[in-house]
Amino acid sequence: MGGDFAPQSVIDGCVIARVRHPNVKFILHGPAQRIMELLQPHGELRASCEVRDASDVVGMHDKPSQALRRGRTTSMWRALESVRHHEADVAVSAGNTGALMAMAKFQLRPMEGIVRPAIVAIWPTMRGQSVVLDVGANIGSDPLQLVDFAVMGGAFARAVFGLNRPTLGLLNIGTEEIKGNEAVKTAAKLLKESRALPFDFKGFVEGDDISAGTVDVVVTDGFTGNVALKAAEGTARLIAHYLRSALTRSFFAKIGAFLARGAFSVLRTKMDPRSVNGGVFLGLNGVVVKSHGGTDGLGFASAVDLAVEMARNEMPRRIAEDLKTIAPIIAQLQTQKPRQPVLPEPGVALAP
């Protein structure tokens, strides 16, 4: 029931996902009668669905604390509960991000060794795709939390992209070692000193390195990551606006656009944010995928694609294995460098 166009966009997304993943089963949580009415024209999807009635909905403006107090009868809570009880492999929601994170942490609990989960996004680049985290779960992060994000992002890249040793960089305002705040500089020092990490740390990267695909994994705090994400989405829309204006401004421009329509179709597909919709909550004992609240059925299907990939690659197990490998290193670092104070739990954070 989350998102601007729910539940229609969720049903439309499941229709598309059912074609792409015919063996996947769905549990739909929400007002049963309304959902069954929307499923009526889709016989094949209906046969792959179980509908569970949930009378309440978390509002997009509800605070996480409010959602936790009164949310046990909501569709969001019930979806996460199905993952906790191992009835589902992954939960997908386009609802309130802050409430979803709060409920997910309460029900699924952070993995051993992880203080705060992070939201990871797949970012289109000149080289293909990269992983960026955190993009909205934590407003501030201390050095050891950034190291945690690095471990989770590396495991994610190895699972999704099939990389043996992904390259990783810390987002900073410059590549020089003297630049950046103390949290970023300390995290870089810790990563350089940790030889057993299952990725290649390349040092600092800047904002333009994200779209260039300089590294496979870009690590930052949730405030900076979310600003970068929204700026990139806005830039994509601006370029699309400029293109439409330029290609319709004259008769000859329209002819040129007609002749190049195949190339523009490819460009439109690459720039369509719906094709990479979905952010994964990493660091929990279960998989949760957050869809953009304003997406349509095609975008929601992309979030389901990502969810299926996470389930098949057993993401929590992979992260747990990586954490176990470097646990002695992290323990040593914790004794050497105390965690810096960070801001309290964020309220409603923006989502990819």
C-alpha positions in Angstrom: 0.0 0.0 0.0 3.0 2.3 -0.1 3.8 4.9 -2.8 1.9 7.6 -4.7 0.0 5.2 -6.9 -0.6 2.2 -4.7 -1.9 -0.4 -4.8 -2.3 -0.1 -8.6 1.4 0.4 -9.2 2.3 -2.6 -7.0 -0.1 -4.9 -8.9 1.1 -3.5 -12.3 4.7 -4.2 -11.2 3.9 -7.7 -10.1 2.2 -8.4 -13.5 5.5 -7.5 -15.2 7.7 -9.3 -12.6 5.5 -12.4 -13.0 6.5 -12.6 -16.7 10.2 -12.0 -15.9 10.3 -14.4 -13.0 7.6 -17.1 -13.6 8.6 -19.2 -10.6 8.4 -16.4 -8.0 5.5 -16.3 -5.6 4.0 -13.2 -4.1 2.4 -12.4 -0.8 0.4 -9.2 -1.0 -0.4 -7.4 2.2 -3.2 -4.8 2.3 -7.0 -4.5 2.1 -7.9 -7.9 0.7 -11.1 -7.0 -1.2 -9.5 -4.1 -3.0 -6.4 -6.2 -3.9 -8.6 -9.0 -5.2 -10.5 -6.6 -7.4 -7.3 -5.4 -9.0 -6.0 -9.0 -9.5 -9.2 -10.0 -11.2 -8.0 -9.3 -14.8 -4.7 -11.0 -14.2 -5.4 -14.7 -13.8 -1.8 -16.0 -14.0 -0.6 -13.5 -11.4 -3.6 -14.3 -9.2 -2.5 -18.0 -9.2 1.0 -16.9 -8.0 -0.3 -14.7 -5.2 -1.4 -15.0 -1.6 -3.4 -12.1 -0.4 -3.3 -11.3 3.3 -5.7 -8.7 4.7 -4.1 -5.7 6.5 -6.5 -2.9 7.3 -4.1 -0.1 8.2 -1.5 1.8 6.2 1.6 3.7 7.3 1.2 7.3 6.0 4.0 8.9 4.0 4.3 11.7 6.7 4.1 9.4 9.7 7.2 9.6 12.0 9.1 6.3 12.5 8.2 6.4 16.2 4.5 6.7 15.4 4.7 3.9 12.9 6.3 1.6 15.5 3.7 2.4 18.1 0.6 1.8 16.0 1.9 0.0 13.0 1.5 -3.7 13.8 -1.7 -3.9 11.8 -0.3 -2.1 8.8 0.6 -3.7 5.4 4.2 -2.6 5.9 4.6 -4.4 9.3 2.9 -7.5 8.0 5.2 -7.7 5.0 8.3 -7.4 7.2 6.8 -9.9 9.5 6.5 -12.5 6.7 10.3 -12.2 6.2 11.0 -12.5 9.9 8.9 -15.7 10.0 10.7 -17.1 6.9 7.5 -17.1 4.9 9.0 -14.7 2.4 12.6 -14.3 1.2 12.5 -10.5 0.8 10.1 -7.6 1.5 9.5 -4.9 -1.1 7.8 -1.6 -0.2 7.4 1.8 -1.8 6.2 3.3 1.5 7.6 5.7 4.1 11.3 5.2 4.2 11.9 6.2 7.8 9.1 4.0 9.0 10.2 1.1 6.9 13.8 1.3 8.2 12.5 1.6 11.8 10.2 -1.4 11.5 12.8 -3.4 9.6 15.4 -2.8 12.4 12.9 -3.7 15.1 11.7 -6.9 13.4 14.8 -8.2 11.6 17.5 -6.7 13.8 20.9 -5.6 12.6 23.4 -8.3 11.9 26.1 -9.1 14.5 28.8 -6.5 14.2 26.6 -3.9 12.4 25.5 -0.9 14.4 23.3 0.8 11.7 22.1 -0.7 8.4 22.5 1.3 5.2 20.6 1.8 2.0 22.5 0.8 -1.1 21.6 1.9 -4.6 22.8 0.7 -8.0 24.0 3.7 -10.0 24.3 3.8 -13.8 27.8 4.9 -14.9 29.9 5.3 -18.0 31.5 1.8 -17.3 28.2 0.1 -16.6 26.9 0.2 -13.0 28.3 1.0 -9.5 27.1 0.5 -6.0 26.6 3.6 -3.8 25.8 3.5 -0.1 24.5 5.0 2.2 21.8 6.9 0.3 19.4 7.8 3.1 19.3 5.5 6.1 21.8 7.5 8.3 22.2 11.2 8.4 25.6 11.0 10.0 28.2 8.2 10.3 31.4 7.7 12.3 34.5 6.1 10.9 33.7 2.5 11.9 30.2 2.8 10.5 31.8 3.9 7.2 34.0 0.8 7.4 30.8 -1.3 8.0 29.3 0.2 4.9 32.4 -0.6 2.9 32.2 -4.3 3.9 28.4 -4.5 3.1 28.9 -2.6 -0.2 31.7 -4.9 -1.2 29.6 -8.0 -0.5 26.7 -6.5 -2.4 29.0 -5.8 -5.5 30.4 -9.3 -5.4 27.0 -10.9 -5.3 25.2 -8.6 -7.9 28.1 -7.9 -10.3 29.9 -11.2 -9.9 33.2 -9.5 -9.0 35.9 -11.3 -7.1 37.5 -8.2 -5.6 35.5 -5.1 -6.3 37.2 -1.7 -6.1 36.0 0.7 -3.4 36.4 4.4 -2.7 35.3 6.8 0.0 33.4 9.9 -1.3 35.2 13.1 -0.4 35.6 16.7 -1.6 39.0 15.8 -3.1 41.3 12.9 -3.6 44.1 14.3 -1.5 44.7 12.7 1.9 44.5 16.1 3.8 41.0 16.8 2.5 37.7 15.9 4.1 36.2 15.7 7.6 37.7 13.6 10.4 35.2 10.8 10.0 36.1 10.2 6.3 39.9 10.6 6.9 39.9 8.2 9.8 37.8 5.7 7.9 40.3 5.9 5.0 43.2 5.2 7.4 41.4 2.2 8.9 40.6 0.7 5.5 44.2 1.2 4.3 45.5 -0.6 7.4 43.1 -3.5 7.0 44.8 -6.0 4.7 42.3 -8.8 4.9 39.3 -6.9 3.4 37.6 -8.7 0.5 37.9 -5.6 -1.8 40.5 -3.3 -3.2 40.4 0.1 -1.4 41.3 2.9 -3.9 41.2 5.8 -1.5 39.1 9.0 -2.0 36.8 9.6 -4.9 34.9 12.8 -5.8 31.3 13.4 -6.9 32.1 13.1 -10.6 33.7 9.8 -10.1 30.3 8.2 -9.3 28.9 8.6 -12.8 32.3 7.9 -14.3 32.4 4.5 -12.7 35.9 5.1 -11.3 35.3 2.4 -8.6 32.7 -0.4 -8.2 31.6 0.7 -4.7 31.3 4.3 -3.4 30.9 4.7 0.3 29.5 7.8 2.1 27.1 8.9 4.8 23.4 8.9 4.2 23.0 12.7 4.1 25.6 13.1 1.4 24.6 10.0 -0.5 21.0 11.1 -0.7 21.8 14.6 -1.9 24.0 13.1 -4.6 21.2 10.7 -5.6 18.6 13.4 -5.9 21.0 15.7 -7.7 21.7 13.0 -10.3 18.0 12.3 -10.8 17.3 16.0 -11.2 20.2 16.3 -13.7 18.8 13.4 -15.8 15.4 15.1 -15.9 17.0 18.4 -16.9 18.9 16.8 -19.8 15.8 15.1 -21.0 14.0 18.5 -20.9 16.8 20.2 -22.9 16.7 17.4 -25.5 13.0 17.6 -26.0 13.1 21.4 -26.3 16.0 21.2 -28.8 14.5 18.5 -30.9 11.1 20.2 -31.3 12.2 23.8 -31.8 12.2 23.7 -35.6 11.0 21.7 -38.6 14.6 20.4 -39.4 15.2 19.5 -35.8 12.0 17.4 -35.8 13.3 15.7 -39.0 16.6 15.0 -37.3 14.9 13.6 -34.3 12.8 11.3 -36.5 15.9 10.0 -38.2 17.7 9.4 -34.9 14.7 8.0 -33.1 16.4 4.6 -32.6 19.4 6.2 -30.8 17.1 8.4 -28.7 15.1 5.4 -27.7 18.3 3.8 -26.4 19.2 7.0 -24.6 15.7 7.3 -23.1 16.0 3.7 -21.7 19.4 4.4 -20.2 18.2 7.6 -18.5 15.0 6.2 -17.2 15.3 6.0 -13.4 12.6 3.3 -13.4 15.1 0.8 -14.8 17.3 1.0 -11.7 14.6 1.6 -9.2 15.1 0.1 -5.7 17.4 0.5 -2.8 18.4 -2.4 -0.6 18.6 -2.2 3.2 21.9 -3.9 4.0 23.0 -5.1 7.4 19.8 -6.7 8.6 18.9 -10.4 9.3 16.7 -10.4 6.2 16.4 -8.5 2.9 14.3 -5.4 2.4 14.0 -3.5 -0.9 12.8 0.1 -0.9 11.1 1.2 -4.1 10.8 4.9 -5.0 7.4 6.1 -3.8 6.6 7.9 -7.0 7.3 5.1 -9.4 4.8 3.2 -11.6 4.4 -0.4 -12.4 7.6 -0.7 -14.5 9.6 0.9 -11.8 8.1 -1.3 -9.1 8.9 -4.4 -11.3 12.6 -3.2 -11.3 12.5 -3.2 -7.5 11.1 -6.8 -7.6 13.9 -7.7 -10.0 16.4 -6.5 -7.4 14.6 -8.3 -4.7 14.8 -11.6 -6.6 18.5 -11.1 -7.2 19.1 -10.5 -3.5 17.2 -13.6 -2.5 19.0 -15.8 -5.0 22.4 -14.5 -3.9 21.6 -15.0 -0.2 22.8 -11.5 0.6 22.6 -11.6 4.4 24.7 -14.8 4.4 27.4 -13.2 2.1 27.6 -10.1 4.3 27.8 -12.3 7.5 30.7 -14.3 6.0 32.6 -11.1 5.1 32.0 -9.7 8.6 33.2 -12.9 10.2 36.4 -12.8 8.1 37.3 -9.3 9.2 35.8 -9.5 12.7 39.2 -9.6 14.4 40.4 -6.6 12.4 37.2 -4.6 13.3 37.6 -5.5 17.0 41.1 -4.3 17.0 40.1 -1.1 15.3 37.3 -0.5 17.8 39.8 -0.6 20.7 42.2 1.7 18.9 39.6 4.3 17.7 36.4 4.9 19.7 33.3 5.7 17.8 32.6 9.4 17.3 29.2 10.6 18.4 26.6 10.8 15.6 23.2 12.2 15.2 20.3 10.3 16.7 18.1 8.1 14.6 16.9 10.0 11.6 13.3 10.8 10.9 11.8 10.3 7.5 14.7 10.0 5.0 14.4 10.2 1.3 14.7 7.0 -0.7 16.2 6.1 -4.0 
